[in-house]
């Protein structure tokens, strides 16, 4: 019993000493919480950090959205360019050359072939499609065609049968029959 009483007295002395030795001044806010003067409450700090993160994410999303708009605008500027197998200039371009050129103009270096671009892009579900995403098509065992989704159910691609860069419906019967899936390079 005496041992137990000694422990209680010892704890009380420590608590009193630590309370008296404190030189930190406190103030009360309207919520009744006590905070250190001139220091934000933990909730304010967390809220500020969350706000900073949201601002960073918002700026990042705005940059991505601006890049998506640029991709669509640049793709539209290529409309009418003749199809040339292996071509990558405005004098003549194939499907992967078109995509590579468009993305280079916004600072993203893509591989050259449709198959390599397919391997490079992150797979996405069709319901997640956003302007600037890539659409891949297969003939036989390999990816042989790529297009850029521009929104509102339309794509832009360089078509050998249409003899050049065209705008076309995403739901085109022929393209739908060889469609493999979508990929994203603008995250």
Secondary structure in CASP SS format (residue, H / E / C, confidence):
PFRMAT SS
TARGET T0000
AUTHOR 0000-0000-0000
METHOD secondary structure of the structure
MODEL  1
X C 1.00
X H 1.00
X H 1.00
X H 1.00
X H 1.00
X H 1.00
X H 1.00
X H 1.00
X H 1.00
X H 1.00
X H 1.00
X H 1.00
X H 1.00
X H 1.00
X H 1.00
X H 1.00
X H 1.00
X H 1.00
X H 1.00
X H 1.00
X H 1.00
X C 1.00
X C 1.00
X C 1.00
X C 1.00
X E 1.00
X E 1.00
X E 1.00
X C 1.00
X C 1.00
X C 1.00
X C 1.00
X C 1.00
X E 1.00
X E 1.00
X E 1.00
X C 1.00
X C 1.00
X C 1.00
X C 1.00
X C 1.00
X H 1.00
X H 1.00
X H 1.00
X H 1.00
X H 1.00
X H 1.00
X H 1.00
X H 1.00
X H 1.00
X H 1.00
X H 1.00
X H 1.00
X H 1.00
X H 1.00
X H 1.00
X H 1.00
X H 1.00
X H 1.00
X H 1.00
X H 1.00
X H 1.00
X H 1.00
X H 1.00
X H 1.00
X H 1.00
X H 1.00
X H 1.00
X H 1.00
X H 1.00
X H 1.00
X H 1.00
X H 1.00
X H 1.00
X H 1.00
X H 1.00
X H 1.00
X C 1.00
X C 1.00
X C 1.00
X C 1.00
X E 1.00
X E 1.00
X C 1.00
X C 1.00
X C 1.00
X C 1.00
X E 1.00
X E 1.00
X C 1.00
X C 1.00
X E 1.00
X E 1.00
X C 1.00
X H 1.00
X H 1.00
X H 1.00
X H 1.00
X H 1.00
X H 1.00
X H 1.00
X H 1.00
X H 1.00
X H 1.00
X C 1.00
X C 1.00
X C 1.00
X C 1.00
X C 1.00
X C 1.00
X C 1.00
X C 1.00
X C 1.00
X H 1.00
X H 1.00
X H 1.00
X H 1.00
X H 1.00
X H 1.00
X H 1.00
X C 1.00
X E 1.00
X E 1.00
X E 1.00
X C 1.00
X H 1.00
X H 1.00
X H 1.00
X C 1.00
X C 1.00
X C 1.00
X C 1.00
X C 1.00
X E 1.00
X E 1.00
X E 1.00
X E 1.00
X E 1.00
X E 1.00
X C 1.00
X C 1.00
X E 1.00
X E 1.00
X E 1.00
X E 1.00
X E 1.00
X E 1.00
X E 1.00
X E 1.00
X E 1.00
X E 1.00
X C 1.00
X C 1.00
X E 1.00
X E 1.00
X E 1.00
X E 1.00
X E 1.00
X E 1.00
X C 1.00
X C 1.00
X C 1.00
X C 1.00
X E 1.00
X E 1.00
X E 1.00
X E 1.00
X E 1.00
X E 1.00
X C 1.00
X C 1.00
X C 1.00
X H 1.00
X H 1.00
X H 1.00
X H 1.00
X H 1.00
X H 1.00
X E 1.00
X E 1.00
X E 1.00
X E 1.00
X E 1.00
X E 1.00
X C 1.00
X C 1.00
X C 1.00
END
